[in-house]
Amino acid sequence: MATKKLYRSPRGKVFGVATGLAEWRDLNPDMVRLIVLIVVLSTGAFPGALVYLVAALVIPMNPGYETYEREYSKAPEDRRTDEDLLSEYNRLKKKVEKMENDMFNKERDWDDRFHEGS
């Protein structure tokens, strides 16, 4: 999904410029990296690299980066695992299902009361 504003991406390989461009226009990041590499090499290594570095300084980091950085700056043993996320998902799913059942049962109870009086 394309983003509305151009940001550098924390998932990028080198400063996140090419990945940010890819996310901005909903393109394949590997293809954008290849195109950026070809442009940098075709314009001469120094001028192309300079433009890339200026872009890295000018384009802001994605605001969602803090969450990403907070999670991935942790030691690997302190990160949430897939099992942790799955158990959290299942816990929340059960909670929502219980809320839906409670609401449905209350509505059915009121319907039963209404029809008994008819």
C-alpha atoms as a printed R data frame, in Angstrom:
    type eleno elety resid chain resno       x       y       z
1   ATOM     1    CA   MET     A     1   0.000   0.000   0.000
2   ATOM     2    CA   ALA     A     2   1.418   3.357  -0.988
3   ATOM     3    CA   THR     A     3   1.991   5.913   1.729
4   ATOM     4    CA   LYS     A     4   0.913   9.519   1.319
5   ATOM     5    CA   LYS     A     5   4.220  11.068   2.321
6   ATOM     6    CA   LEU     A     6   7.793  10.163   1.463
7   ATOM     7    CA   TYR     A     7   9.752   8.831   4.445
8   ATOM     8    CA   ARG     A     8  12.907   6.818   4.860
9   ATOM     9    CA   SER     A     9  12.143   3.286   5.945
10  ATOM    10    CA   PRO     A    10  13.661   1.553   8.981
11  ATOM    11    CA   ARG     A    11  13.550  -1.662   6.953
12  ATOM    12    CA   GLY     A    12  15.964  -0.228   4.396
13  ATOM    13    CA   LYS     A    13  19.462  -1.533   3.767
14  ATOM    14    CA   VAL     A    14  21.381   1.755   3.412
15  ATOM    15    CA   PHE     A    15  19.723   4.706   5.212
16  ATOM    16    CA   GLY     A    16  16.272   3.488   4.071
17  ATOM    17    CA   VAL     A    17  15.997   5.882   1.115
18  ATOM    18    CA   ALA     A    18  15.297   3.322  -1.622
19  ATOM    19    CA   THR     A    19  12.938   1.301   0.578
20  ATOM    20    CA   GLY     A    20  11.157   4.519   1.539
21  ATOM    21    CA   LEU     A    21  10.736   5.364  -2.146
22  ATOM    22    CA   ALA     A    22   9.377   1.872  -2.774
23  ATOM    23    CA   GLU     A    23   6.880   2.097   0.089
24  ATOM    24    CA   TRP     A    24   5.852   5.599  -1.025
25  ATOM    25    CA   ARG     A    25   4.921   4.390  -4.518
26  ATOM    26    CA   ASP     A    26   3.968   0.801  -3.619
27  ATOM    27    CA   LEU     A    27   6.822  -0.758  -5.589
28  ATOM    28    CA   ASN     A    28   9.114  -3.718  -5.039
29  ATOM    29    CA   PRO     A    29  11.972  -2.503  -2.767
30  ATOM    30    CA   ASP     A    30  14.536  -4.732  -4.498
31  ATOM    31    CA   MET     A    31  13.698  -3.237  -7.895
32  ATOM    32    CA   VAL     A    32  13.936   0.300  -6.526
33  ATOM    33    CA   ARG     A    33  17.317  -0.525  -4.940
34  ATOM    34    CA   LEU     A    34  18.529  -1.863  -8.287
35  ATOM    35    CA   ILE     A    35  17.329   1.254 -10.114
36  ATOM    36    CA   VAL     A    36  18.956   3.526  -7.511
37  ATOM    37    CA   LEU     A    37  22.218   1.560  -7.831
38  ATOM    38    CA   ILE     A    38  22.144   1.841 -11.627
39  ATOM    39    CA   VAL     A    39  21.440   5.590 -11.416
40  ATOM    40    CA   VAL     A    40  24.235   6.114  -8.870
41  ATOM    41    CA   LEU     A    41  26.744   4.181 -10.968
42  ATOM    42    CA   SER     A    42  25.668   5.764 -14.259
43  ATOM    43    CA   THR     A    43  26.015   9.303 -12.899
44  ATOM    44    CA   GLY     A    44  29.405   8.551 -11.462
45  ATOM    45    CA   ALA     A    45  29.930   7.030  -8.056
46  ATOM    46    CA   PHE     A    46  30.664  10.284  -6.207
47  ATOM    47    CA   PRO     A    47  27.853  12.547  -7.520
48  ATOM    48    CA   GLY     A    48  25.276   9.754  -7.287
49  ATOM    49    CA   ALA     A    49  26.363   8.808  -3.775
50  ATOM    50    CA   LEU     A    50  26.300  12.470  -2.764
51  ATOM    51    CA   VAL     A    51  22.714  12.855  -3.999
52  ATOM    52    CA   TYR     A    52  21.757   9.671  -2.110
53  ATOM    53    CA   LEU     A    53  23.373  10.957   1.100
54  ATOM    54    CA   VAL     A    54  21.640  14.332   0.761
55  ATOM    55    CA   ALA     A    55  18.344  12.483   0.282
56  ATOM    56    CA   ALA     A    56  19.092  10.485   3.445
57  ATOM    57    CA   LEU     A    57  19.614  13.738   5.344
58  ATOM    58    CA   VAL     A    58  16.598  15.571   3.900
59  ATOM    59    CA   ILE     A    59  13.942  12.833   3.887
60  ATOM    60    CA   PRO     A    60  12.623  12.259   7.424
61  ATOM    61    CA   MET     A    61  12.536   8.814   9.015
62  ATOM    62    CA   ASN     A    62   9.112   7.197   9.131
63  ATOM    63    CA   PRO     A    63   7.353   8.248  12.375
64  ATOM    64    CA   GLY     A    64   6.534   4.591  13.022
65  ATOM    65    CA   TYR     A    65  10.276   4.025  13.340
66  ATOM    66    CA   GLU     A    66  10.265   4.514  17.114
67  ATOM    67    CA   THR     A    67   8.126   1.408  17.597
68  ATOM    68    CA   TYR     A    68  10.259  -0.539  15.150
69  ATOM    69    CA   GLU     A    69  13.482   0.674  16.770
70  ATOM    70    CA   ARG     A    70  12.203  -0.031  20.284
71  ATOM    71    CA   GLU     A    71  11.353  -3.635  19.377
72  ATOM    72    CA   TYR     A    72  14.443  -4.412  17.311
73  ATOM    73    CA   SER     A    73  16.970  -2.639  19.499
74  ATOM    74    CA   LYS     A    74  16.218  -5.171  22.217
75  ATOM    75    CA   ALA     A    75  18.433  -8.181  22.679
76  ATOM    76    CA   PRO     A    76  17.096 -11.110  20.613
77  ATOM    77    CA   GLU     A    77  16.081 -13.020  23.738
78  ATOM    78    CA   ASP     A    78  13.974 -10.040  24.920
79  ATOM    79    CA   ARG     A    79  12.043  -9.629  21.663
80  ATOM    80    CA   ARG     A    80   8.514 -10.892  21.322
81  ATOM    81    CA   THR     A    81   8.436 -14.179  19.472
82  ATOM    82    CA   ASP     A    82   5.871 -15.381  16.972
83  ATOM    83    CA   GLU     A    83   4.434 -17.601  19.691
84  ATOM    84    CA   ASP     A    84   4.043 -14.572  21.991
85  ATOM    85    CA   LEU     A    85   2.229 -12.667  19.265
86  ATOM    86    CA   LEU     A    86   0.032 -15.651  18.438
87  ATOM    87    CA   SER     A    87  -0.936 -16.157  22.084
88  ATOM    88    CA   GLU     A    88  -1.692 -12.430  22.440
89  ATOM    89    CA   TYR     A    89  -3.799 -12.602  19.276
90  ATOM    90    CA   ASN     A    90  -5.706 -15.641  20.562
91  ATOM    91    CA   ARG     A    91  -6.260 -13.978  23.956
92  ATOM    92    CA   LEU     A    92  -7.693 -10.866  22.311
93  ATOM    93    CA   LYS     A    93  -9.775 -12.943  19.902
94  ATOM    94    CA   LYS     A    94 -11.358 -14.853  22.809
95  ATOM    95    CA   LYS     A    95 -12.038 -11.576  24.613
96  ATOM    96    CA   VAL     A    96 -13.799 -10.115  21.560
97  ATOM    97    CA   GLU     A    97 -15.789 -13.317  21.041
98  ATOM    98    CA   LYS     A    98 -16.914 -13.223  24.684
99  ATOM    99    CA   MET     A    99 -17.965  -9.583  24.322
100 ATOM   100    CA   GLU     A   100 -19.902 -10.416  21.146
101 ATOM   101    CA   ASN     A   101 -21.615 -13.375  22.824
102 ATOM   102    CA   ASP     A   102 -22.522 -11.280  25.868
103 ATOM   103    CA   MET     A   103 -23.997  -8.586  23.645
104 ATOM   104    CA   PHE     A   104 -25.897 -11.100  21.517
105 ATOM   105    CA   ASN     A   105 -27.284 -12.844  24.593
106 ATOM   106    CA   LYS     A   106 -28.495  -9.532  26.048
107 ATOM   107    CA   GLU     A   107 -30.190  -8.624  22.779
108 ATOM   108    CA   ARG     A   108 -31.813 -12.060  22.586
109 ATOM   109    CA   ASP     A   109 -32.946 -11.734  26.201
110 ATOM   110    CA   TRP     A   110 -34.614  -8.395  25.464
111 ATOM   111    CA   ASP     A   111 -36.221  -9.836  22.320
112 ATOM   112    CA   ASP     A   112 -37.582 -12.786  24.328
113 ATOM   113    CA   ARG     A   113 -38.988 -10.430  26.982
114 ATOM   114    CA   PHE     A   114 -40.602  -8.246  24.319
115 ATOM   115    CA   HIS     A   115 -42.253 -11.189  22.537
116 ATOM   116    CA   GLU     A   116 -43.487 -12.710  25.831
117 ATOM   117    CA   GLY     A   117 -45.469  -9.560  26.518
118 ATOM   118    CA   SER     A   118 -47.116  -9.577  23.073
